Amino acid sequence: MSMPSLEKAKATALLKNRSFRRLWAAQFFTLTVVYGLALAGTVVIEELTHSSTQTGLLILSAILPAFLASLVSGVVVDRWGRRRVLLASHAARGLVALAFWAGTKFLPLTPALVTVYAANVAGVAFTQFAAPAELALLPDLVGKPRLLSANTLFQLSMLVAEGLGIIVLSPLVIKLFGPSAMGLLSAALCLLAVVLVAALPRDPSTARKTDRRAWFRRNLVDLQAGWVTIARDRLLTLVAIQATLAATLLLVLLSLLPGLLSRHLGLGVENAPLLLLPGGLGFALGAFLVSRWGNRLGRETLIAVGFTGVGVSIGLMSILSGEAGHLWLLIPPVFAMGLFLAAIIIPARVVLQERPPAEMRGRVIAAQLALANAFAVLPLLLGGSLADRLGIRPVMGLLGALALGAGAVGLYYVRSTVSLRDEQTTPEGR
């Protein structure tokens, strides 16, 4: 059987897997809630305060809770059980959505604002438990041979959920019924996710877990275990750093997008979807190609090639954005950047699932998420400050060079690994 035919057979078998379909659908519903409530909260803040500062505080208020929750979420996922954590986090986010509805509909100004901020903080915190639980449970449900395809579908559903939550569902509900109504709809979607996850089999890796009476005694060791596992594995260390760098590059680029449109292209910020859409389409195509042919190249090679392509794409964006009004010039490099981002994100996620022992999977994934959350704040602040001082295009050039450097390091790792394997297979290496 040819490689494309084999991958097609794997994808078909994956879609016939009832447990995977349930987990996939639950993830889609709850991500729609996350993005939809985020937009509804922003609308409420704007309607009640007409303050950009308050809107910025809403975004920043999510960063610290996300980081703190991700520090302990891996331990909870691995020790308490992945399915149980998913049930609890989905149910908790449903209660948060109900609180959002009640607070914004019935409370006066100040308590309503407090409710929006509290709902944002709590929702983000519970998401930090749900994400590693889903990713750690996935290999148990689909098996390692189908893991690449499963992560591709998960990543594509994230894009669709974001689009549905921010562009379609939430604006429609807000326009017809007001932003408070998004809380009720979100609670219903979370309840549906709870029903789907409740039908999943118990994850075997947590059925053998430790004596819970030893929980507090072993707490410090458990908190360190994910980081220790990453530090002791050269490939895991590299991939955790690469995944964090990719997420940070994307966040900084998105923060520069409004200024790029208004100051360099002479266009309104409302034209941002015209750039985000080709990036999303490029990512979808990249995800398809990774799922279909990714196993031929290997995870490490794909990530290195992805960073190289992202670096070139950002460099081209920096060069071509000098033409005022010519938005169409940026569409090809934005599309290419989305395509190459898929070559980084999906294989990196698979490595983080495959490489650690099953009982450590949740802690390793959560440790990488904590690393990404920790590194999100400073580059965002520095990126904006440097853009104000040096200009947006030079900063984009620096980001492109950073991505190219990451690609070079990744290719060096692949080359050195191949050379070491060749030495070990020679008569002298034996």
C-alpha positions in Angstrom: 0.0 0.0 0.0 1.4 3.5 -1.0 2.0 6.1 1.7 -1.0 8.3 0.7 -3.3 5.3 0.7 -2.0 4.2 4.1 -2.6 7.6 5.6 -6.1 7.7 4.0 -6.9 4.4 5.6 -5.6 5.6 9.0 -7.8 8.7 8.7 -10.9 6.6 7.8 -10.3 4.3 10.7 -9.9 7.4 13.0 -13.2 8.8 12.0 -14.9 5.4 12.7 -13.5 5.6 16.3 -16.5 6.5 18.4 -14.4 7.6 21.4 -12.3 9.9 19.3 -15.4 11.5 17.7 -16.8 12.2 21.1 -13.6 13.8 22.4 -13.2 15.7 19.2 -16.8 17.1 19.3 -16.5 18.0 23.0 -13.3 19.9 22.3 -15.0 21.8 19.4 -18.0 22.8 21.5 -15.9 24.0 24.5 -13.5 25.9 22.3 -16.4 27.7 20.7 -17.5 28.6 24.2 -14.0 30.0 25.0 -13.8 32.2 21.9 -17.5 33.2 22.0 -17.5 34.2 25.6 -14.3 36.2 25.1 -15.9 38.3 22.4 -19.1 38.7 24.5 -17.0 39.9 27.5 -15.2 42.4 25.3 -18.6 43.7 24.0 -19.9 44.0 27.6 -16.8 46.0 28.7 -17.1 48.3 25.7 -20.8 48.9 26.2 -20.5 49.6 29.9 -17.2 51.6 30.0 -16.3 52.7 26.5 -12.7 52.3 27.7 -9.8 50.7 25.7 -7.9 50.4 28.9 -10.6 48.2 30.4 -10.6 46.0 27.3 -6.8 45.6 27.5 -7.1 44.7 31.1 -9.6 42.0 30.2 -7.0 40.4 27.9 -4.1 40.8 30.4 -6.2 39.4 33.2 -6.1 36.0 31.6 -2.4 35.6 31.3 -1.4 35.1 35.0 -4.2 32.7 35.8 -3.3 30.7 32.7 0.3 30.5 33.8 -0.5 29.5 37.4 -3.1 27.0 36.5 -0.8 25.3 33.9 1.8 24.8 36.7 -0.4 22.4 38.6 -2.8 21.2 35.9 -0.4 18.4 34.7 -0.2 16.9 38.1 -4.0 17.0 38.5 -4.5 15.4 35.0 -2.1 12.6 35.6 -3.0 11.9 39.2 -6.8 12.4 39.2 -7.6 11.0 35.8 -7.8 12.6 32.3 -11.5 11.8 31.8 -12.4 13.1 35.3 -10.5 16.3 34.8 -12.3 16.9 31.5 -15.7 16.3 33.0 -14.9 18.6 35.9 -13.4 21.4 33.7 -16.3 21.3 31.2 -18.9 21.4 34.0 -17.0 24.2 35.7 -16.9 26.2 32.5 -20.6 25.7 32.1 -21.1 27.2 35.6 -18.8 30.1 34.7 -21.0 30.7 31.6 -24.1 30.8 33.7 -22.5 33.2 36.1 -21.6 35.4 33.1 -25.2 35.4 31.9 -26.7 36.2 35.3 -24.1 38.9 36.2 -24.2 40.8 33.0 -28.0 40.6 32.7 -29.2 41.4 36.2 -26.4 43.2 38.1 -25.6 46.9 38.1 -22.5 48.3 36.5 -19.6 47.6 38.9 -20.7 44.0 39.9 -21.3 43.3 36.2 -17.8 44.3 35.3 -16.4 42.2 38.2 -18.5 39.3 36.9 -17.0 39.7 33.4 -13.4 39.8 34.7 -14.0 36.9 37.1 -15.6 34.8 34.3 -12.7 35.5 32.1 -10.1 34.5 34.7 -12.0 31.3 35.8 -12.7 30.3 32.2 -9.0 30.6 31.2 -7.9 28.8 34.3 -10.2 25.8 33.7 -9.1 25.6 30.1 -5.6 25.0 31.3 -6.8 21.8 32.9 -8.9 20.8 29.9 -6.2 21.2 27.2 -3.6 18.8 28.7 -6.3 16.4 29.7 -7.5 16.2 26.1 -4.0 15.9 24.6 -2.9 13.3 27.1 -6.0 11.2 26.6 -5.8 11.3 22.8 -3.0 8.7 22.4 -5.0 6.2 24.6 -8.1 6.6 22.4 -6.5 6.4 18.9 -3.1 4.8 19.3 0.3 6.1 18.2 -0.1 5.2 14.5 -3.1 7.5 14.1 -1.8 10.2 16.4 -0.6 12.6 13.7 -4.0 12.5 11.9 -5.8 12.9 15.2 -3.8 16.0 16.1 -4.4 17.4 12.6 -8.2 17.1 13.1 -7.9 18.6 16.5 -5.9 21.6 15.2 -8.3 22.2 12.3 -11.3 22.1 14.7 -9.6 24.7 16.8 -9.5 27.0 13.8 -13.1 26.3 12.9 -14.2 26.8 16.6 -12.4 30.1 16.7 -14.0 31.3 13.5 -17.4 30.1 14.6 -17.1 31.6 18.1 -15.7 35.0 17.1 -16.9 35.6 13.5 -20.3 33.8 13.3 -22.0 32.4 16.4 -21.1 35.0 19.0 -21.8 38.1 16.8 -25.1 36.6 15.7 -26.2 35.8 19.3 -25.1 39.2 20.5 -26.9 41.0 17.7 -30.2 39.1 18.2 -30.3 38.6 22.0 -27.5 40.7 23.6 -24.1 39.6 24.9 -25.6 38.1 28.1 -27.3 35.4 26.0 -23.9 34.1 24.9 -23.6 32.9 28.5 -26.7 30.7 28.3 -25.6 29.2 24.9 -22.1 28.6 26.2 -23.6 26.8 29.3 -25.6 24.5 27.0 -22.6 23.7 24.8 -20.6 22.8 28.0 -23.4 20.5 29.2 -23.3 18.8 25.8 -19.5 18.4 26.1 -20.0 16.8 29.6 -22.4 14.3 28.1 -19.9 13.4 25.4 -17.0 13.0 27.7 -19.0 11.0 30.2 -19.4 8.3 27.5 -15.7 7.9 27.0 -13.9 4.8 28.5 -11.9 5.3 31.6 -8.3 6.2 30.5 -6.1 3.2 31.4 -3.1 5.2 32.3 -4.9 6.7 35.3 -6.6 3.5 36.4 -3.3 2.4 37.9 -2.5 5.7 39.6 -1.0 6.1 43.0 -2.4 6.1 46.5 -4.2 9.4 46.9 -3.3 9.6 50.6 0.2 10.3 49.4 -0.9 13.3 47.3 0.3 16.1 49.5 3.5 14.3 50.4 4.4 13.8 46.8 3.1 17.2 45.6 6.4 18.9 45.2 7.9 16.0 43.3 4.9 15.8 41.0 5.1 19.5 40.2 8.7 19.1 39.1 8.2 15.8 37.3 7.1 17.2 33.9 10.0 19.7 33.8 12.5 17.0 34.8 11.2 14.7 32.1 11.6 17.4 29.5 15.1 18.4 30.7 16.3 14.8 30.6 15.2 14.3 27.0 17.1 16.3 24.4 14.4 16.0 21.8 11.6 16.9 24.3 13.6 20.0 25.4 14.1 21.1 21.8 10.5 20.6 20.9 9.1 22.3 24.0 11.2 25.3 23.2 10.2 25.2 19.5 6.5 25.0 20.4 6.8 27.9 22.8 8.7 30.0 20.2 6.2 29.4 17.5 3.3 30.4 19.8 5.2 33.6 20.9 6.1 34.6 17.3 2.4 34.2 16.4 1.2 36.3 19.3 3.7 39.1 18.6 2.8 39.2 14.9 -0.9 39.4 15.8 -0.2 42.3 18.1 1.6 44.1 15.3 -1.2 43.5 12.8 -3.3 46.6 13.6 -0.4 48.9 13.3 0.8 47.2 10.1 -2.6 47.8 8.5 -3.1 51.4 9.6 0.5 52.8 9.6 2.0 51.0 6.6 -0.8 50.0 4.4 -3.1 52.9 5.0 -6.0 50.6 5.7 -8.5 50.3 8.6 -8.0 47.7 11.3 -11.4 46.2 10.3 -9.5 44.8 7.3 -7.6 42.4 9.5 -9.8 39.4 8.5 -8.5 39.8 4.9 -5.1 38.8 6.2 -6.2 36.3 8.9 -8.3 34.3 6.4 -5.4 33.4 4.0 -3.3 32.5 7.0 -6.1 30.2 8.3 -6.5 28.6 4.8 -2.7 28.1 4.6 -2.8 26.4 8.0 -5.6 24.1 6.9 -3.7 23.1 3.8 -0.5 22.6 5.8 -2.4 20.4 8.3 -3.7 18.3 5.5 -0.2 17.9 4.0 1.3 17.0 7.3 -1.4 14.4 8.0 -1.0 12.9 4.5 2.8 12.9 4.1 4.2 14.0 7.4 5.5 10.6 8.5 7.9 10.5 5.5 10.0 13.4 6.8 9.9 12.8 10.5 8.7 15.1 13.2 12.0 16.9 13.8 12.6 17.6 10.1 9.1 18.9 9.7 9.5 21.4 12.5 12.8 22.6 11.3 11.4 23.1 7.7 8.4 24.8 9.2 10.5 27.4 11.1 12.6 28.1 8.0 9.4 28.7 5.9 7.9 30.9 8.6 11.1 33.0 8.7 11.1 33.5 5.0 7.4 34.3 5.0 7.8 36.9 7.8 10.7 38.4 6.0 8.7 38.8 2.8 5.8 40.3 4.7 8.3 42.9 6.2 9.5 43.8 2.7 6.2 43.9 0.9 4.3 45.8 3.6 6.1 49.0 2.4 3.6 49.4 -0.4 0.7 51.5 0.9 -2.7 50.2 0.0 -1.4 47.0 -1.6 -2.8 44.5 0.9 -3.0 41.9 -1.8 0.9 41.7 -1.9 0.8 40.3 1.7 -1.7 37.5 1.0 0.8 35.0 -0.5 3.4 35.2 2.4 0.6 35.1 5.0 -0.8 32.0 3.3 2.7 30.5 3.3 3.2 31.4 6.9 0.0 29.6 7.9 1.1 26.5 5.9 4.5 26.4 7.6 3.0 27.0 11.1 1.1 23.8 10.6 4.4 22.0 10.0 5.6 23.2 13.4 2.6 23.0 15.7 1.1 19.6 14.7 4.4 17.5 14.8 5.5 19.3 18.0 2.3 18.3 19.7 2.7 14.7 18.5 6.3 14.6 20.0 5.0 15.9 23.3 2.4 13.1 23.4 4.6 10.3 22.0 7.9 10.9 23.8 7.1 10.9 27.5 5.9 7.8 29.4 2.1 7.5 29.5 1.9 8.3 33.2 3.9 11.5 32.6 2.1 12.7 29.5 -0.2 15.3 31.2 2.6 16.9 33.2 4.9 17.2 30.2 2.1 18.8 28.1 1.1 21.1 31.0 4.8 22.1 31.5 5.1 23.2 27.9 1.8 25.2 28.2 3.2 26.9 31.3 6.4 27.7 29.4 4.4 29.2 26.6 2.2 31.3 29.1 5.3 32.5 30.9 7.1 33.6 27.7 4.0 35.3 26.3 4.0 38.5 28.3 7.5 39.9 27.9 7.8 39.5 24.1 4.3 41.1 23.6 5.4 44.1 25.7 8.9 44.3 24.1 7.5 43.7 20.6 5.1 46.7 20.9 7.8 48.9 22.5 10.4 48.1 19.8 7.8 48.6 17.1 7.1 52.1 18.5 10.8 52.9 18.6 12.2 51.1 15.5 9.1 50.6 13.4 6.9 47.6 12.7 8.8 46.4 9.6 12.2 46.2 11.3 10.7 44.3 14.2 9.0 41.9 11.7 12.5 41.4 10.1 13.9 40.5 13.5 11.1 38.0 14.1 11.8 36.5 10.7 15.5 36.2 11.5 14.6 34.5 14.8 12.5 32.0 13.0 15.2 31.2 10.5 17.6 30.7 13.4 15.2 28.3 15.0 15.0 26.4 11.7 18.8 26.2 11.4 19.1 24.8 15.0 16.4 22.3 14.2 18.1 21.2 11.0 21.4 20.9 12.9 19.8 18.7 15.4 18.3 16.5 12.6 21.7 16.2 10.9 23.6 15.5 14.1 21.1 12.8 15.1 21.3 11.1 11.7 25.1 11.2 11.8 25.1 9.6 15.3 22.8 6.9 14.1 25.0 6.2 11.1 28.1 5.9 13.4 26.3 3.5 15.6 25.4 1.2 12.6 28.9 1.1 11.3 31.2 -1.8 12.3 33.3 0.6 14.3 30.2 1.9 16.1 29.1 -1.5 17.0 
